Amino acid sequence: MIEVEVKARSTPDIEEKILDLGGEFIGVENHLDLYFNSPFHDFARTDEALRIRIKEEGARLTFKGPKLDSETKSRRELTVQVDDPKVLESILESVGFSRAAVVKKRRTKYGLKEAVLCLDDVEGLGTFLEVELTGDEDWEAQKRDALLILARLGLAESIRKSYLELLNDAER
């Protein structure tokens, strides 16, 4: 699966703009994202990520491949449900992985046709809007749709860095 994603800093009136476009409130989630490094694979160098995401509905392990273009954060994404994130973290650490970072956020989700709009309040970074679509071989069409939605919301400047990268930049 290709996750087509664009992100921008939010504005105070963004929720009103989303609703004006026809967006429908989906719900609120709290995310605890645990990112890992490997002694065998430099995820930062290859622009990839390995993460355990823990939220109210459960936990998932996700591998994110390198970004596919120069405009968005679109990338191949593989995800599997996890029964016990603490045990999974112990397994990863037992084979040499180490926790690289923790990202905490409160996500308010809206649906807009096939897109999911995520208003993320990220601890230590502020508020962002992500437009997400699921793509396949023809993910370029979803990319155009995501960029159009961002523009229609008045958020023309897209951020390609992940929250992990932005947090690392803030620590420097």
Secondary structure by P-SEA (a helix, b strand, c coil): ccbbbbbcccccaaaaaaaaabbbbcbbbbbbbbbbccccccccccccbbbbbbcccbbbbbbbcccccccccbbbbbbbbbccaaaaaaaaaaacccccbbbbbbbbbbbcccbbbbbcccccccbbbbbbbbbcccaaaaaaaaaaaaaaacccccccccaaaaaaaaac
